[in-house]
Amino acid sequence: MDHVDPRRLIPRTNELLELPAVREAGTRLNGRVIRDLVQRYQEQARRGELAPDQVAPALLAAVASRRATTLRPVLNATGVIVHTNLGRAPLSAGAIEAVVAASGYVDVELDLGDGGRSSRGAGARAALLAACPAAEDALVVNNGAAALVLATTALAAGREVVVSRGELVEIGAGFRLPDLITSTGAKLHEVGTTNRTHLRDYAAAVGPDTGCVLKVHPSNFRVDGFTSAVPLDELSPLAKESGIPLVADLGSGLLAPDPHLPHEPDAATALANGADVVTASGDKLLGGPQAGLLLGRKEIITQLARHPLARAVRADKLALAALEATIAGEPPPVVEALHADVGQLRRRADSLAQALGVPVVAHEGRVGGGGAPGVALPGWALRLPEGVARLLRAGDPAVLPRVHDGSCLVDLRCVPEGDDERLLGAVRQALAALGAAGDGRAG
């Protein structure tokens, strides 16, 4: 009997492309992606890594699970509300609806009344001014760093930015504020020392070459002990007397004071205390999309909006729509998680723990995203074997827990209550897989 080369049994490309499930996948994936999947499994079969009769089943499984984006939704069970690695703030239902509506043609820069061009993002600007009446005007750019770069570029390019040494912080992913500012063409004029800066230090530095005075909130760390800093209400008279703009970089994005975070600065208070411009992020404590916010005196905001760099860092229509809906709509998930009822968190944890037969332990959540460092948010977590963590991360739905002190901790603060059943199923599946493997160690 003649020997048949197994490679001749590999299904042909046109046969695989004509499979009903593969044709259906063409309604959500482009042809190149599908052909790449076909070729992948054909090549595996040619190398002997896959039996020829398994090519079609492997392809069908791949197209069934493949989506146009590789980003996967994750249940955040870490207790960290603004989790940068998970995209920071999750959007509210209203903001999601606004993004969907804005995904087509919208009047982002059009006056439907007369058919002429209108001011870009007028709705988001109006929402910001209504939420922060202390601001005379507002401008939205694509992120918080861009807001600070635009302010220092427009006000101090080729001139000096006077700033305290203790406020030259490093932000996420190794980006340092001094590098960010000097990249704009401005020169740093550092005053004071790491732990102590006085008003006289600023007064000695301000001069004809000063473009602006910058006050930075060190949002991702605290310095305790023998320290001294100059608050905005003391710095403002000096800046006004010198005719120099005072810029306050708040970072976290609170528009008004929050009683849960009494030491976290907010835009309304900063402007009331004399800041001419406030910069902040939209996707942290505000709970909206990635955006940079600039609020302050009308003439300065106008100056920033007219600078050529403003075009390069402007926010897109999706961010503008989501930002407006975040401010004008229901409380976003970030605000709900920050103000979550501790008793209700305990009841939810107890219910899941009873169903799983695992203990509940006290667990402190965090604001995250560089906001309110050191502020603990009392709560509760399910305590699981450490090895469950890797299985939860790889599961469906994917769950990100906290691994700490030899345990896997599942905190419900940032998990919507409507997802408790999904979380329960994910944990059950992970515990079963761990038991089958007989390994409770690796996390």
LINFEN-V746732 format. One line per field, one symbol per residue. ss: DSSP state (A for helix, B for strand, O for the rest). phi: phi as a letter, one per 40 degrees, with the letter a starting at -180 (. if undefined). burial: + if it has 9 or more other ideal C-beta (glycine too) atoms within 8 Angstrom, else -. A space follows every 10 residues. Layout:
ss: ???
phi: ???
burial: ???
This chain:
ss: OOOOOAAAAO OOAAAAAOOA AAAAAOOOOO AAAAAAAAAA AAAAAAOOOO OAAAAAAAAA AAAAAOOOOO OOOBBBOOOB BBBAAAOBOO OOAAAAAAAA AAOOOOOOOB OOOOOOBOOO OAAAAAAAAA AOOOOOBBBB BOOAAAAAAA AAAAAAOOOB BBBBAAAOOB OAAAOBAAAA AAOOOOBBBB BOOOOBOOAA AAAAAOOOOB BBBBBBOOOO OOOOOOOBOO OAAAAAAAAA AAOOBBBBBB BOOOOOOOAA AOOOOOAAAA AAOOOOBBBB BOOOOOOOOO OBBBBBOAAA AAAAAAOAAA AAOBOOAAAA AAAAAAAAOO OOAAAAAAOO OAAAAAAAAA AAAAAAOOBB BBBBBBBBOO BOOOOOBBBB BBBBBOOAAA AAAAOOOBBB OBBBOOBBBB BOOOOOAAAA AAAAAAAAAA AAAAAAAOOO OOO
phi: .ccccdcccc dcdccccccd cccccccbbc cccccccdcc cccccccgca cdcbcccccc ccccccbcbc cbcbccbcgc cccdcbgfcc cccccccccc cccbcbccaa cccbgccbcc gccccccccc cbccccaaab bcaccccccc cccccacgbb bcacdcbccb ccfgcbddcc ccccgcbcbc bgbdbabbcc ccccccaccc cabbbbcccb abbbhcbabb cdccccdccc ccgbcbbbcc gcgccadbcc bcbccbcccc ccchccabba ccbbccgbcc abbbbicdcc cccccccdcd ccbccccccc cccdcccccc dcdcccccbd cccccccccc cccccbgbcb bcaccbcggg cfcgccbdaa acbbddccdc cccccbccbb cbcafgbbbb ccdbcddccc cccdcccdcc cccccccgbb bcb
burial: -----+---+ --+--++-+- +++-++--+- --+++-++++ ++-++----+ -+-+++-+++ -++--+---- ---+++++++ ++++---++- ++-++++++- ++-----+-+ +------+-- +-++++++++ -+--+-++++ ++++++++++ +++++++-++ +++++++++- +---+++--+ ++-+-++++- ++--+++++- ++--++---+ +++++++++- --+---+--+ -+-+++-+++ ---+++++++ ++++++-+-- +--+++++++ +-++++++++ ++++++++++ +++++++--+ ++++--+-++ --+++--+++ +++++++-+- -+++++++-+ -+--++-+++ +++--+---+ --++++++++ +++-+-+-++ ++++++++++ +++-+-++++ +++---++++ +++++---++ -+++-+++++ +-++------ ---
